[in-house]
Amino acid sequence: MSIDTVTDDRKISCCFTGHRDIPHDMRIALAEKLEAEIERLQSEGVKCFLAGGALGFDTVAAESVLRVRKRHPQIQLGLVLPCVTQTRYWRKSDVENYNHIKQQADSVVYTAQEYHDGCMHVRNRYLVDHSGTCICYFTGGRGGTAYTVEYARKSGLKVVNLHLEKHDKESEWRLFEE
C-alpha cells in the first residue's frame, strides 16, 4: 500500500519531527514516550506513521513504530525521505541502521532524487500535508524542527511535544519565543 493511498484520510496518519541531537541518556525514555503515544494513537484509529529518515528523533520514532507494529500489525511505517543521497556523508553504522529501517518500512517516498537547497523543507511539508497529528521532540530555537512544528500547527494538526512534561499550549508556544 502506498503512502498516498494510506493518507488520503489525514486523521488516520501521524508524522514525526524532531531534533537530530538527542542526549544519549534520554533516548530510552524518549522511545518509551513515543511507544506510548503510538499505542494511544493506534487505539484511536491512526494506522499510518510517517518518519523523515533523519538521524536523531526520526530514527528513534521509526524504530518505535516498528516495535509497536509487532503488537499491532495493522499499523504501517512510511518513510518520507528528502533525497536518494541523504546518507552520503553519514557514518557507516548510521547508514546500516537507516537501511535496516528502510527495509522494514511499508512504503518509501523520496521527495527529490538529489540533494538541493530546500529538499529537507519539501520533505517536512510533505510529512505535515499527509498527516492529522504531529508528534515532535522540540526543545526550542530555530531550524527545521521549529519550522515543521509551526507549519503543523498552522495546518490544523494536533501537535504533541514529547519534550514537555505537560502538553499545555502555553508551554509549547513559549518554546517559539525563546
C-alpha atoms as one frame of an Amber mdcrd trajectory, in Angstrom:
protein
   0.000   0.000   0.000   1.467   3.387  -0.898   1.598   6.374   1.421  -0.764
   8.311  -0.851  -3.364   5.543  -0.505  -2.926   5.267   3.260  -3.026   9.013
   3.916  -5.963  10.115   1.791  -7.688  10.387   5.161  -5.330  12.560   7.204
  -6.978  11.678  10.510  -5.556   8.138  10.302  -1.986   9.354   9.845   0.700
  10.824  12.079   4.069  12.346  11.271   7.165  12.838  13.387   9.599  15.737
  13.553  12.375  16.467  15.993  15.955  17.378  16.642  18.853  15.312  15.382
  20.813  15.692  18.609  19.216  13.792  21.460  21.264  13.226  24.610  22.171
   9.547  24.774  20.812   9.184  28.312  17.373  10.426  27.137  16.903   8.019
  24.202  15.340   5.161  26.188  12.852   7.425  27.989  12.020   9.167  24.710
  11.453   5.823  22.960   9.118   4.789  25.797   7.131   8.038  25.438   6.974
   7.522  21.681   5.700   3.974  22.032   3.013   5.106  24.485   1.852   7.833
  22.064   1.880   5.434  19.090  -0.134   2.911  21.147  -2.627   5.621  22.107
  -2.994   6.867  18.536  -3.407   3.384  17.064  -6.178   2.732  19.613  -7.874
   5.882  18.224  -7.649   4.584  14.645  -4.350   6.002  13.399  -2.791   3.452
  11.043  -0.016   5.237   9.161   3.048   6.723  10.854   5.352   8.847   8.692
   9.011   9.457   9.537  11.525  11.596   7.661  14.526   9.288   7.916  16.905
  11.763   9.562  19.299  10.915  12.361  18.118  11.518  15.911  14.405  11.784
  16.622  13.287  10.480  13.209  15.303   7.312  13.762  14.020   6.791  17.316
  10.456   7.350  16.063  10.768   4.881  13.172  12.264   2.247  15.468   9.421
   2.823  17.944   6.791   2.334  15.229   8.461  -0.925  14.219   8.382  -2.179
  17.832   4.704  -1.252  18.248   3.886  -2.841  14.861   4.949  -6.210  16.308
   1.980  -5.937  18.702  -0.343  -4.153  16.254   0.410  -5.399  12.722  -2.291
  -3.168  11.229  -0.137  -0.057  11.629   2.300   0.979   8.925   5.595   2.818
   8.810   6.012   5.150   5.875   9.356   6.809   5.239   9.295  10.184   3.514
  12.886  10.860   2.525  14.294  14.153   1.219  16.552  12.616  -1.439  18.136
   9.366  -2.536  21.570  10.641  -1.460  20.526  11.576   2.092  23.086   9.295
   3.773  26.063  10.276   1.603  28.103  11.746   4.483  26.808   9.591   7.349
  28.833   7.162   9.447  28.735   3.557   8.280  26.826   2.388  11.384  24.152
   5.072  10.852  23.761   4.076   7.185  23.368   0.414   8.176  20.657   1.291
  10.702  18.924   3.549   8.137  18.922   0.735   5.558  17.601  -1.743   8.135
  14.695   0.598   8.942  14.068   1.256   5.244  13.845  -2.492   4.538  11.168
  -2.850   7.224   9.116   0.168   6.133   5.778  -0.445   4.453   6.436   2.344
   1.965   9.186   4.759   0.984   8.742   8.070  -0.832  11.597  10.302  -1.991
  10.652  13.940  -2.414  13.763  14.545  -4.601  16.379  12.434  -6.338  19.425
  14.532  -5.414  20.119  16.849  -2.523  19.314  20.515  -3.221  18.715  23.601
  -1.099  15.241  23.215   0.294  14.834  19.454  -0.137  14.514  18.966   3.637
  11.843  21.691   3.676   9.909  19.885   0.904  10.133  16.626   2.868   8.899
  18.314   6.061   5.918  19.905   4.303   5.045  16.538   2.726   5.022  14.921
   6.171   2.653  17.561   7.561   0.466  17.734   4.438  -0.210  13.989   4.691
  -0.924  13.839   8.445  -3.558  14.707  11.004  -1.273  14.511  14.038   2.357
  15.501  14.567   4.449  14.014  17.349   7.561  16.079  17.916  10.598  16.423
  20.100  11.086  20.183  20.123  13.254  21.890  22.732  13.010  25.382  21.276
  15.071  27.519  18.946  15.003  27.874  15.181  15.552  25.469  12.318  13.793
  22.649  10.549  12.008  21.268  13.603  10.734  24.720  14.641   9.509  25.384
  11.104   7.781  21.998  10.830   6.064  22.253  14.221   4.814  25.756  13.407
   3.650  24.643   9.946   1.827  21.694  11.534   0.038  23.998  13.986  -0.948
  26.437  11.243  -2.191  23.499   9.158  -4.503  22.433  11.989  -2.665  19.284
  13.090  -2.780  18.150  16.677   0.815  18.589  17.890   2.193  16.535  20.778
   5.599  17.671  22.023   7.339  14.849  23.890   9.936  17.271  25.253   7.373
  18.831  27.560   6.257  17.198  30.782   2.808  18.759  30.389   1.278  19.228
  26.952  -0.257  22.628  27.586  -0.394  25.190  24.790   1.145  27.995  26.880
   4.338  25.999  27.475   4.536  24.944  23.822   4.188  28.476  22.477   6.879
  29.774  24.860   9.344  27.488  23.058   8.870  29.587  19.921   9.547  32.831
  21.780  12.928  31.852  23.256
